[in-house]
């Protein structure tokens, strides 16, 4: 039997979070010869204007968007809704349609369904999905208990990245070249921070922890968002705001550590990318971060909103032999988060969902 035709739906054309996983999975299915389409619900001002990705309508739940979504779904055997914003669109737009949809839960449901009204609404949408793919077994437990979803509809499909895209630096020369290309100092320890410059990602905590470190340590923040102006005002001479990077791989090769300071996460792709690049991490112990960062083995975990503990962890790794951490991080990521293996599991689920449509 031929592999089912698939439509991937993302919120907007930016390449971040759920959108990045969708793009990578779509590309891998195409590489394997499977019919796959990728569309965004609505445009975004920060998206690359040269990106040819089709956009369905003016906003995520606009009637024109939902009609276009329904038409696109009629061309395929299964739809994959990537991220919370796509859940409502698919639940409404595909109501009574013949094409089933799979919802990919990326974040921590406890964070984005914190009120009873929101839990009730999200639960109703989740029960419309033919299957729910969670990126951690811990997330499956939350989804089952919080929304009473049947076990037969819940599947663990990890967040994943293509390993070949995030190779470690071949040696000091490649590391130095990566720093030069990014306009970063060639000498001294360098901490990388990658994410949206938004309140829940806590870039302010990264600056506060960095301020507690010795003077020779540099911090590079890559990303864009509403906190940029305040970060520029607070940044010192050892802090480098790089803006959004189309490809974060050079920064992983340039850095000595990755720092993640979020108040809420699922299984962050940035941690997987860094681990594949053999870059140890210091990360806040939120969501299911510990699926990637094994405390004391592939990096160190710290409590959220604690700049002193974060600085202590950074100092510990900066003064330690990081080779065992780096090797363990890459080995663990290759075993659990390589896109090639995860895509095979996705193909199995999509066959099952399309067969039972």
Secondary structure, 3 states (H helix, E strand, C coil): CCCCCEEEEECCCCCCCHHHHHHHHHHHHHHCCCCEEEEEEECCCCCCCCCCCEEEECCCCCHHHHHHHHHHHCCCCEEEEECHHHHHHHHHHCCCCCCEEEEEECCCHHHHCCCHHHHHHHHHHHCCCCEEEECCHHHHHHHHHHHCCCHHHEEECCCCECHHHHCCCCCHHHHHHHHHHCCCCCCCCEEEEECCCCHHHCHHHHHHHHCCCCCCCEEEEECCCCCHHHHHHHCCCCEEEEECCCCCHHHHHHCCEEEECCCCCCCCHHHHHHHHCCCCEEEECCCCHHHCCCECCCEEEECCCCHHHHHHHHHHHHCCCCHHHHHHHHHHHHHHCEHHHHHHHHHHHHHHHHHCC
